[in-house]
Structures are given as C-alpha cells and as structure tokens.
Amino acid sequence: MELHLISPGTIALPSFEELASRVHPYVQAIHLRERNCTAIELYDALLRLQQLGVPAQKLVLNDRVDVGLAAGIGGVHLAHHSLPISQVKSMVNGLRIGRSVHSVEDALRCEEDGADYLIYGHIYASNSKLGLSPRGLASLKEVTEAVSIPVIAIGGIGPDQVQEVLREGAQGVAVISGIVYAADPITAAMQYASQLNERRSCHARNS
C-alpha cells in the first residue's frame, strides 16, 4: 500500500521541498508536478530534495524523463502528452514508470505498454477538478479488476476515505491538498499512513 504526495504547482518550490522533507518518512513517493518550471529549475529542485534528506528512490518527476535521469531519481510519471511508455522503457533501465489514466481502456493499454503502476481518478469531488463529476468508486473497481499492476487512486481522498478506495482494489492513494494544505502536514501524512498500514496489516494477517 502506497502513499503518493504530489506537488500542487501553486506554491513556491522551496516551500514544497521543505514540506516534502518533513513528511517523506510517511510516504512512498513524492511527485514533482510543476508544469511551469524549466528543466534546470526541476533539476535543481530534485537535487535540493535529496540534499534535504529525501531518498532519490522516492522522487518521481512528471513528464520530463530527461531531467529525472539526470537527477538520478527513482521514477517518472507520464501523461497523455508525454513520451510513449514503451519508448521510455526502451531508453531507461530500472526507472519506475507510472501513467495517469481515466478509463479501463486507458489502463489496459498502458499496462500492455509496460507501465509499472497507474494513477486513476478523480474518485471524489476535488478542488483541483472543479466542475467535473467524480468518477467514483464503481469505476475505480472496474479499473483495478481489469489490470494486474498497482492502481493508485486520486481525487478528494482524505484519511477517512482511504479504506473505501482500498476495498475497491486500489493499492494506495495519491494526495495533494490533503497534505500540502493541511494545518499540520506531518499529522495529516501520519493519518494517511496509518490507514494504509492498517490495510497492510490486515492483508498480512489473512495471507
């Protein structure tokens, strides 16, 4: 069970870097999703995160495969406008590759192309998706049942909803505002981690 923290792209990079350095013990992946940053800005941010104690293997960069490789991080996350998964796979070795999907068809195609995990959503109403109807738990279940690779749920998921999405087959949750804009980000991250650990412990007892 994984907790992914995603940068919102609306706060100064140094602020996110400092927050990420404080909460990283409770998360498995920290995504830098900064569409307006240059390559050198992203590269410098990834190096600073490592200098602040965030393990390189936890760091994930959205879209920019070249910058991720240069910074020696653990993964890249691709979108519909990114390089094809199969092409990235042929270029790199050992880099964890994720892909955002929005349908069963998307999910099946990305699994076939070689994605290591998928992010699917938005599950609940989300401030980052104002005006768009959430896809809901039933559609999440359809995706998790269609593929064999991990599906990470995203969109309006608070600690109280973690168990709901895990019951539908998700292997973790991705969070932006639930941690970044929390009054106490560390406590919030611990609450998410506690819910995920509870599920992990339950699986261990039943296996």
N, C-alpha and C positions, 0 to 999 in steps of 0.2 A: 504494500500500500504506500503510495507516494503523495507527498505534498509539494506542489509546484508553486513558487512565488513568481509573479510576472510584474515587471515594471510597468507603471501606468503611462509613461511617456508624457506626463503632465507636471512632473516635479523635477527640480534640478538633479542632475546625475549625482553630484556629491551627496545629496540628501538620501537618494535611494541606496547608494553604495554604503552609507553609514548604517542605514536601517537593515540592509541585507546582511551586513557583517554581524549584526546583533542577533538576528533570527535564524541564521543559517544552521545552527545545531538542530533545529526542529524541522527543517525542510530537506527534501532530497534533490530539488532542482531549483535554480534561480535563473529565470529568463530575463535577458536584456532585450526588451522590445521597444526600440527607440527609432521610430521611422524617420525622424527629422535630423538625426545625427550623422555626421560624416564618418567615413571609415576610420580615420585617426581618432576621432572622439570615442567611437566604440572600442577601438583597440586600447586606448588609454584607460577607459573605464574598466575593461576586463582585467587589465594589469593591476589597477588600483584595488579592485575587489580581492584579487589574490594577495596583494600586499596587506590588506585588512584582515586576512585570515580565512577567506572563503576558499575552500578547496577547488582547484581547477576543474575537477571532475563533476562538480555540482553546477558549474556555469554552462548556460545554454544561450546562444545568440540567435535571434530571429533573422532568418533570410541570408545574412552575409556569411556564407561558407568560408570565403577567403579570409575574412577578419578572424573568424573563430579558429581556423587553422593556425594563423599567425600568432594568436594569443595562447595557443596550446590548451584550449578548454575541452570540456567533455562532450559537448553536443551542439547541434544546430537544430532549429525548429523552422520548418518550411511552411509556406502558404501557397495559395493557388498561383501566385505570380512569381514564385521562386523557381530556381532550377529544378528539373525533374529529379525525383528521389533516386531513380536508377542511375542517373548521371552522377549525382553526388556520391552514391555508393561506389561507383567505379573509380572515383577520384581519391577517396579517402579510405583509411583503414582504422577501425576502432572508434570512429566518431559516432556517437548515438544520434540517430536521426528521427525527429518527430515531425508530425504533419497535422495541421488543423483540418478537420473535416466537418461536413454539415449534412451528410446523408449516409445511408447504408452503402449506396453505390460508390460514393467517395471513399468510404472506409475500405471496402473490398479492393478497389483499385490501388489504393495506397499500400495496403498490406501486400498485394501482389508485387508492387514495385520495390518493396524492400524496407518500408518504414519499420522502425523499432517500436514505436508507440504512436497513439493518436490522441489528439485533444478534441473533444466533441462538446458542442453547446450552441447556444446558451441554454441551460437547463431551466433556470428560473428567471424571472424578471430581473434585469440588471441595469444599473445606471449607465453602463458603457454601451448598452444596446437599447436606448430609449426609443419607444415607438415600434419596436419589433417584438412580435409574440415569441415567448419562450418555446423551446422545442419539447420540453417536458420529460418526465421520467419514462414514459412508454417508448418514446423514440430512442432514448438512451439505451434501453433494454434491447431494442431491435439491433442497434449497432454493436453492443457488447456480445450479443449472441451470434452475430454474423462473422466476427473476426476472432482470431486466436491471439493476436498481440494485445498488449495492455491498452485500455481506453481510459483516459483521464478526463473527468467531467469538469466543465467550467460554466460559470454564469450564475451569479446571485447565490452562491453556495456559502452559507455560514456554518459554523461548527454544528449547529442543530440539524442541518440538512445532510451532513456527511454520511450518516448511516443510511439515509434514504437512497443516495446515489450508489453507495457500495452494494446495497441489496439488489440493485438492478444490474450489477456486474462490473461497475467501474472499478478500476484498480488504483484510484486515487482522485484527488481534486486539485484544480488549479485556481489560484486566488489572486486577485488584485486588491480591490478596496477593502476586503475583509481583514487584511493585514496592514496594507500601506496606510490606510486612512483610519485605522483603529486608534482609540485613545491611548492604548498601550499595545503596540505591535508585538512585543515579546509575549505578553499574556495571550493575545489572540493566536499567535503561532503555536503556542503550547496547547491551546484548546483544540485547534485543528489536529495537531499531532496526537493528542490524547484520544480523540475519536478514531483516528486511523489505527493507532496502536491497539485500541480495544478490538477492532475488527481483526487485526493481525493475530492477536492472542486467541480470539475465538476460532480462527482457522487452524491455528496450531493445535488447539485442544481437540478439534474434530478430525484432524488428519491422522 
